[in-house]
Structures are given as structure tokens and as C-alpha cells.
Amino acid sequence: MTAGPPDPRLILPTEILRPTWGARLRRYFLTGLVIAAPLAITASVTWWFINFIDGLVKPLIPNSYLPDSYLPYPIPGFGLVIALVGLTLLGFLTANLVGRSLLNAGEAILDRMPVVRSLYKGVKQVFETIFSQSGTSFRTVGMVQFPQPGMWSIVFIAQEAAPEIAGRLPDGDEQIGVFLPCTPNPTTGFFFYLPRREVVELSISVEDGAKLIMSAGLIQPGEQNGKPKIDGKPAA
């Protein structure tokens, strides 16, 4: 049995199927915005950071050593390069016995200053914890029921509660500290202790957890540029 000709009433005109110029222009504009906005924001933040470091380092360098004194235009990033080289040399010097002895002597002097001592030790401990390769803080992502039972929030799992803190908590279970970041700025949030059994650990990286929070759930773990990954590669 051969099929007859299609019903003309079911055939849509080509003008309806073809996108209009307004729809095309809107699509082109959104595509350009998606490409240009991240580049512009990244460039702006990078430029601000370079100028900020230059403003801190350049005043400490004599004018005779600054290339700006010999050129008709300033060179951005010179202070940043000097800061990177200086920090690397400082780490190299403190790695040997002489540098370590000088560092211990300087810390002994700071230890005798009441206010400066507490500030220096607190800031140093924070930086040692953040940049330590063997530390476990903020290297695991989990979920807790917050702000009420049945509602789950993403948290960054820190270390276990210290004995003097765990001994004061009413629950006898193992207590663990978690950081609950806010959307869309994960650098602000709440830190609290709760039993480990109430924390559901996730097998995702801290970077994926931060993307999930900053995008308000639009970028899910395992996605790249808003597309899921298939066998380690982004889907077409």
C-alpha cells in the first residue's frame, strides 16, 4: 500500500520554521556575551591584582632601580615579579640552617609583643593550614541538613573538633567542623560543629563544590561549560 501525498494542512510554511532576524541577533548577542563576559571579568580581576601588588612593592624599591624612571611609560607587573622573586628567595633562605635560625630569632622577638604575638601566630597558623600539602581541611565536600531537616546544603568539611571543644559538646559522638558557604560568594558563610554521622560526604572536588555554590546549582559536578562530561570529555 503506497502512501498518499501529505496533507497540505499539516505542512508548515518555510517562513515559520526559519528563525527570524530578531531571533538570530538575540542568539548572536547572547553567544558573544557568554564569551566576552568571563574574559572581561578575568582580565579586570587580574589587572586589579597586578596594580595592587605593584602599589605595595614599588614604593619599597629605589627609583633608580625602577624601569619607570627610564621609560616614558610605566611597566605593569614589575612589582609582582619582584614580589615573586623575593618570596622565592625568602623561602630558599629559610630552608637552610642559617635562615631558620634568623627566623626563630625574629619569632622570639615577636613572641614578646602582647598584641603582635597573637596576631602573627593566628595568621601564620591559618596560612600553614591552607597551603599545607598534608593537611585535610577543606579538601572534602559534604552535605548537611540545613536550615531545617529535609533541606540539604553543601558544606566544606574541616578537621575534627579539638578535645577541649568536643568535651564541652553535649553529644557524645565524634564531632567535626564544617564550613557552610553562601551563594554566590563562597568566601562568606557559617562555621559550626555537628556529629560526623549527620554529614554526608561527596566524592567531588572542592573546586566542583565551589562552582556548584557560585552558580546556584546551574553548574553541576562533572559538567564543563554547562555540559556534562562523557568519558572524561565534555559532551558535544
SEMARBA-852208 format. One record per residue (C-alpha): x negated, y negated, z negated. Coordinates in pm, 1 decimal, padded with zeros to 6 digits. Example, Ala and Ser with C-alpha at 12.3 -4.5 7.8 and 13.67 -1.06 7.14 Angstrom:
<atoms>
+----------+----------+----------+
!       px !       py !       pz !
+----------+----------+----------+
! -01230.0 !  00450.0 ! -00780.0 !
! -01367.0 !  00106.0 ! -00714.0 !
+----------+----------+----------+
</atoms>
This chain:
<atoms>
+----------+----------+----------+
!       px !       py !       pz !
+----------+----------+----------+
!  00000.0 !  00000.0 !  00000.0 !
! -00157.1 ! -00325.1 !  00115.3 !
! -00133.8 ! -00635.0 ! -00095.7 !
!  00058.7 ! -00921.4 !  00049.7 !
! -00061.0 ! -01280.3 !  00071.4 !
! -00091.3 ! -01465.0 ! -00260.2 !
!  00196.9 ! -01674.8 ! -00376.0 !
!  00121.5 ! -02037.4 ! -00281.3 !
!  00276.0 ! -02149.2 ! -00608.8 !
!  00000.5 ! -01965.4 ! -00802.9 !
! -00288.7 ! -02127.0 ! -00613.7 !
! -00425.2 ! -02434.7 ! -00786.8 !
! -00545.7 ! -02720.8 ! -00572.2 !
! -00921.4 ! -02768.7 ! -00545.9 !
! -00892.7 ! -03118.0 ! -00693.3 !
! -00765.4 ! -02969.3 ! -01020.9 !
! -01044.2 ! -02709.5 ! -01053.0 !
! -01320.0 ! -02955.2 ! -00962.7 !
! -01433.4 ! -03173.6 ! -01260.3 !
! -01371.2 ! -03541.4 ! -01221.5 !
! -01643.8 ! -03803.8 ! -01211.1 !
! -01549.4 ! -03916.9 ! -01560.0 !
! -01596.2 ! -03564.2 ! -01696.3 !
! -01930.6 ! -03533.1 ! -01518.7 !
! -02054.9 ! -03864.8 ! -01650.8 !
! -01948.1 ! -03770.1 ! -02003.5 !
! -02130.3 ! -03437.2 ! -01976.3 !
! -02444.5 ! -03605.9 ! -01842.1 !
! -02435.5 ! -03864.6 ! -02121.2 !
! -02399.1 ! -03601.2 ! -02394.7 !
! -02679.6 ! -03393.9 ! -02242.3 !
! -02907.6 ! -03695.7 ! -02236.2 !
! -02812.0 ! -03783.6 ! -02593.1 !
! -02893.7 ! -03433.0 ! -02716.6 !
! -03235.7 ! -03454.1 ! -02551.6 !
! -03324.9 ! -03813.7 ! -02637.0 !
! -03193.8 ! -03841.5 ! -02994.9 !
! -03424.9 ! -03578.3 ! -03152.6 !
! -03722.3 ! -03719.1 ! -02963.1 !
! -03643.0 ! -04074.4 ! -03072.8 !
! -03591.6 ! -03978.9 ! -03437.6 !
! -03909.4 ! -03767.8 ! -03444.3 !
! -04110.7 ! -04046.4 ! -03282.4 !
! -03970.4 ! -04306.1 ! -03524.5 !
! -04048.5 ! -04097.9 ! -03833.0 !
! -04396.7 ! -04015.2 ! -03703.6 !
! -04467.5 ! -04380.5 ! -03624.0 !
! -04346.5 ! -04488.7 ! -03968.9 !
! -04565.7 ! -04228.1 ! -04138.1 !
! -04874.1 ! -04334.4 ! -03940.3 !
! -04818.2 ! -04702.5 ! -04021.0 !
! -04754.9 ! -04617.7 ! -04386.7 !
! -05085.5 ! -04428.8 ! -04420.4 !
! -05269.1 ! -04699.7 ! -04226.1 !
! -05131.4 ! -04961.4 ! -04464.2 !
! -05268.4 ! -04768.4 ! -04761.1 !
! -05608.8 ! -04672.7 ! -04623.0 !
! -05715.6 ! -04966.8 ! -04404.8 !
! -05730.6 ! -05221.3 ! -04692.6 !
! -05987.2 ! -04993.5 ! -04862.2 !
! -06219.5 ! -04996.0 ! -04559.7 !
! -06450.3 ! -05296.1 ! -04497.6 !
! -06360.8 ! -05499.7 ! -04191.9 !
! -06697.4 ! -05429.1 ! -04032.9 !
! -06604.7 ! -05059.7 ! -04006.9 !
! -06257.6 ! -05113.9 ! -03865.0 !
! -06222.8 ! -05090.5 ! -03486.2 !
! -05950.6 ! -05354.5 ! -03502.9 !
! -06219.0 ! -05613.9 ! -03573.0 !
! -06390.9 ! -05547.0 ! -03239.5 !
! -06092.6 ! -05475.6 ! -03017.5 !
! -05818.7 ! -05715.9 ! -02907.7 !
! -05550.3 ! -05470.1 ! -03015.1 !
! -05506.0 ! -05252.6 ! -03325.2 !
! -05559.4 ! -04877.4 ! -03311.2 !
! -05274.9 ! -04694.1 ! -03486.7 !
! -05367.0 ! -04379.2 ! -03671.1 !
! -05721.6 ! -04480.3 ! -03767.1 !
! -05631.1 ! -04487.4 ! -04135.1 !
! -05459.9 ! -04149.6 ! -04102.3 !
! -05773.5 ! -03996.8 ! -03951.1 !
! -05986.6 ! -04142.1 ! -04229.7 !
! -05742.8 ! -04007.4 ! -04489.4 !
! -05752.2 ! -03656.9 ! -04339.5 !
! -06130.8 ! -03657.3 ! -04324.5 !
! -06156.9 ! -03795.3 ! -04678.4 !
! -05918.6 ! -03535.9 ! -04823.1 !
! -06105.1 ! -03256.0 ! -04645.1 !
! -06439.4 ! -03378.1 ! -04780.6 !
! -06289.7 ! -03413.4 ! -05126.3 !
! -06168.3 ! -03055.0 ! -05117.1 !
! -06508.6 ! -02939.5 ! -04992.2 !
! -06694.0 ! -03124.1 ! -05267.5 !
! -06467.5 ! -02999.0 ! -05545.4 !
! -06509.7 ! -02639.0 ! -05424.8 !
! -06872.5 ! -02622.8 ! -05545.9 !
! -07006.6 ! -02632.9 ! -05898.7 !
! -07113.3 ! -02998.7 ! -05897.7 !
! -06781.8 ! -03126.4 ! -05764.4 !
! -06587.3 ! -02908.1 ! -06004.1 !
! -06791.8 ! -03043.0 ! -06295.2 !
! -06721.1 ! -03401.7 ! -06189.5 !
! -06351.0 ! -03322.1 ! -06152.9 !
! -06338.9 ! -03167.8 ! -06500.6 !
! -06514.8 ! -03474.1 ! -06642.4 !
! -06263.9 ! -03705.8 ! -06477.8 !
! -05971.0 ! -03497.8 ! -06604.3 !
! -06121.3 ! -03505.7 ! -06953.6 !
! -06117.5 ! -03887.3 ! -06938.1 !
! -05756.2 ! -03891.1 ! -06816.4 !
! -05663.7 ! -03646.5 ! -07091.5 !
! -05741.5 ! -03914.7 ! -07349.9 !
! -05494.1 ! -04161.4 ! -07199.9 !
! -05148.3 ! -04101.6 ! -07352.7 !
! -04920.1 ! -04213.7 ! -07068.1 !
! -05151.0 ! -04140.4 ! -06774.6 !
! -05222.5 ! -03791.5 ! -06908.3 !
! -04861.3 ! -03675.6 ! -06892.7 !
! -04803.4 ! -03831.1 ! -06550.6 !
! -05119.7 ! -03682.3 ! -06398.9 !
! -05061.9 ! -03332.4 ! -06535.1 !
! -04698.7 ! -03328.3 ! -06426.7 !
! -04770.7 ! -03444.9 ! -06071.6 !
! -05067.6 ! -03209.3 ! -06039.5 !
! -04863.3 ! -02911.4 ! -06152.6 !
! -04589.6 ! -02992.4 ! -05902.7 !
! -04836.2 ! -03014.1 ! -05612.5 !
! -05014.8 ! -02696.0 ! -05719.0 !
! -04683.0 ! -02511.5 ! -05729.6 !
! -04565.4 ! -02642.6 ! -05391.4 !
! -04887.8 ! -02579.7 ! -05199.7 !
! -04988.8 ! -02260.0 ! -05375.7 !
! -05007.9 ! -01965.2 ! -05135.7 !
! -04943.4 ! -01712.4 ! -05411.8 !
! -04650.2 ! -01893.2 ! -05575.3 !
! -04293.2 ! -01770.2 ! -05544.0 !
! -04096.6 ! -02091.9 ! -05594.0 !
! -03864.3 ! -02197.6 ! -05314.5 !
! -03963.6 ! -01907.5 ! -05090.3 !
! -03631.9 ! -01723.1 ! -05121.5 !
! -03280.9 ! -01829.7 ! -05024.1 !
! -02971.2 ! -01709.5 ! -05205.5 !
! -02604.8 ! -01779.1 ! -05270.8 !
! -02419.7 ! -01856.9 ! -05592.3 !
! -02055.1 ! -01919.5 ! -05669.3 !
! -02033.4 ! -02298.0 ! -05692.2 !
! -01845.5 ! -02525.5 ! -05762.0 !
! -01590.2 ! -02261.5 ! -05865.7 !
! -01550.7 ! -01883.0 ! -05840.3 !
! -01482.9 ! -01770.7 ! -05485.3 !
! -01674.9 ! -02061.9 ! -05328.3 !
! -02032.7 ! -01978.3 ! -05229.5 !
! -02316.6 ! -02228.9 ! -05190.9 !
! -02667.9 ! -02191.4 ! -05052.8 !
! -02947.7 ! -02224.4 ! -05311.0 !
! -03325.8 ! -02204.6 ! -05313.7 !
! -03445.3 ! -01958.7 ! -05574.8 !
! -03721.9 ! -02081.1 ! -05805.6 !
! -03902.7 ! -01894.8 ! -06080.6 !
! -03766.5 ! -01711.6 ! -06380.5 !
! -03682.9 ! -01910.0 ! -06690.7 !
! -03968.5 ! -01956.4 ! -06935.6 !
! -03941.7 ! -01760.8 ! -07264.1 !
! -03868.7 ! -02075.5 ! -07465.4 !
! -03583.5 ! -02160.3 ! -07226.6 !
! -03446.9 ! -01808.1 ! -07183.5 !
! -03441.5 ! -01760.3 ! -07561.0 !
! -03205.9 ! -02057.7 ! -07600.4 !
! -02955.7 ! -01942.1 ! -07338.1 !
! -02652.3 ! -01753.9 ! -07469.6 !
! -02651.5 ! -01484.2 ! -07201.2 !
! -02895.6 ! -01203.1 ! -07275.7 !
! -02951.1 ! -01118.5 ! -06907.2 !
! -03252.3 ! -01229.1 ! -06710.7 !
! -03219.9 ! -01597.7 ! -06626.6 !
! -03352.5 ! -01753.0 ! -06306.6 !
! -03373.4 ! -02112.0 ! -06188.6 !
! -03209.3 ! -02215.3 ! -05862.5 !
! -03200.7 ! -02542.5 ! -05672.4 !
! -02870.7 ! -02632.2 ! -05508.8 !
! -02943.1 ! -02883.6 ! -05227.3 !
! -02689.0 ! -03131.5 ! -05095.9 !
! -02572.4 ! -03174.0 ! -04737.9 !
! -02713.7 ! -03323.5 ! -04519.6 !
! -03016.6 ! -03422.0 ! -04732.1 !
! -03167.7 ! -03106.1 ! -04886.0 !
! -03419.0 ! -03306.6 ! -05090.6 !
! -03145.1 ! -03401.4 ! -05338.0 !
! -02931.2 ! -03164.5 ! -05537.1 !
! -02892.7 ! -02985.1 ! -05870.1 !
! -03123.5 ! -02751.1 ! -06059.3 !
! -02980.6 ! -02506.1 ! -06310.6 !
! -03035.8 ! -02163.1 ! -06467.2 !
! -02799.8 ! -01869.1 ! -06436.3 !
! -02819.8 ! -01488.0 ! -06469.4 !
! -03002.9 ! -01317.0 ! -06186.8 !
! -02707.1 ! -01082.9 ! -06129.5 !
! -02499.5 ! -01383.9 ! -06021.2 !
! -02744.3 ! -01474.1 ! -05743.0 !
! -02709.3 ! -01301.8 ! -05405.0 !
! -03046.4 ! -01310.5 ! -05226.8 !
! -03050.8 ! -01358.9 ! -04849.0 !
! -03306.4 ! -01228.1 ! -04603.6 !
! -03353.5 ! -01562.7 ! -04430.0 !
! -03639.6 ! -01808.2 ! -04447.0 !
! -03632.8 ! -02134.9 ! -04637.4 !
! -03652.0 ! -02317.6 ! -04304.3 !
! -03336.4 ! -02147.2 ! -04177.3 !
! -03164.8 ! -02224.1 ! -04506.9 !
! -03261.0 ! -02590.8 ! -04478.9 !
! -03130.3 ! -02604.6 ! -04120.0 !
! -02804.3 ! -02447.8 ! -04233.5 !
! -02763.5 ! -02712.0 ! -04503.8 !
! -02869.6 ! -03012.8 ! -04294.4 !
! -02637.7 ! -02915.6 ! -04008.1 !
! -02344.3 ! -02848.2 ! -04244.6 !
! -02319.0 ! -02491.8 ! -04115.3 !
! -02335.5 ! -02576.5 ! -03744.2 !
! -02676.1 ! -02407.5 ! -03700.6 !
! -02651.7 ! -02056.0 ! -03839.1 !
! -02955.3 ! -01843.6 ! -03937.9 !
! -03107.3 ! -01672.1 ! -03636.6 !
! -02998.1 ! -01943.8 ! -03395.7 !
! -03221.6 ! -02171.4 ! -03193.2 !
! -03084.3 ! -02490.0 ! -03041.4 !
! -02737.4 ! -02376.3 ! -03144.5 !
! -02765.4 ! -02042.3 ! -02956.6 !
! -02808.5 ! -01700.7 ! -03120.4 !
! -03132.0 ! -01510.7 ! -03070.7 !
! -03128.2 ! -01175.7 ! -02891.6 !
! -03432.2 ! -00953.1 ! -02948.7 !
! -03631.5 ! -01246.9 ! -03079.9 !
! -03542.5 ! -01470.9 ! -02782.5 !
! -03272.9 ! -01737.2 ! -02763.2 !
! -02965.7 ! -01637.6 ! -02568.2 !
! -02906.2 ! -01798.2 ! -02232.8 !
+----------+----------+----------+
</atoms>
